[in-house]
Amino acid sequence: MKLSVLGCHGGELPRCKSTCFLVDGVLALDAGSLTSTLSLDELLKVDHILLTHSHFDHVKDLPMMSDLIVGRRDTPVTIWSSAECTATLKKNMFNDVLWPDFTKIKTAKKKPVLQLKQFKAGATFKIGRYTVKSIPVTHPVESCGFVISDGQTAMAISGDTGPTTKLWQVLNKTKDLKALLLETSFPSSMQWLADISGHLTPKTLAGELDKFDRNGCAVLLYHLKPAFVTQLKDELKDLPVQVLELGDAFEF
């Protein structure tokens, strides 16, 4: 499995891009930086987008992408999201008010530009050649982490979450887990904000790592809030983790 870091921050400033990862060039994890990072040719190769949750920084490029690819693909791009996230996209994004409903706009081949596929949080399902296990985590809206396997290698992403339990129970039973993309958002001095917004700080991250039987798995941190990147990196320097940077690429 090849992983490309398109966006690894919890917001945007120059040199900071919202959350978005690309697996093997065809499966996007969240959609915070698709159109600001990929070329049109690269966008057209993305067949599936798997969303952790509905917050703006994780879905914001879906409308822009739909407008760019209309009429250029024979098959729709499939957006996979939980029940609550799917309902939010239908009501608040693709509603013909904020943005045209590209799940209804069809190409010359009578196929929609986008199709929404809903899963129940906690379910396991197939996306192309990947098996995906969804895991409910702790956030103000329905948010999921995922374990993604191609049958030989597995990687995971936490989604936006505060301290949680189920994620670690699933990860500790996952064979061949090579990498975990794990959120950390605010410095420990802002624990009050992390707690009410469902995020981790270096302090709570350390506690979460104590729940994890790593077995050599790489822990790759993302979702650092742009205003606190320097401070967060200083607070994280003694923990056994790697802070992701834009443009990082891995092969597992």
Secondary structure, DSSP 8 states (H G I E B T S, - for coil): -EEEEEE-BSS-BTTB-BSEEEETTTEEES-SSSTTTS-HHHHHT--EEE-S---HHHHTTHHHHHHHHTTS-SS-EEEEEEHHHHHHHHHHTBSSSSB--TTT-B-TTS-BSEEEEEE-TT-EEEETTEEEEEEE--SSS--EEEEEE-SS-EEEE--S-SS-SHHHHHHTT-TTEEEEEEE--S-GGGHHHHHHHT---HHHHHHHHTT---TT-EEEEE-B-GGGHHHHHHHHTTSS-EE--TT-EEE-
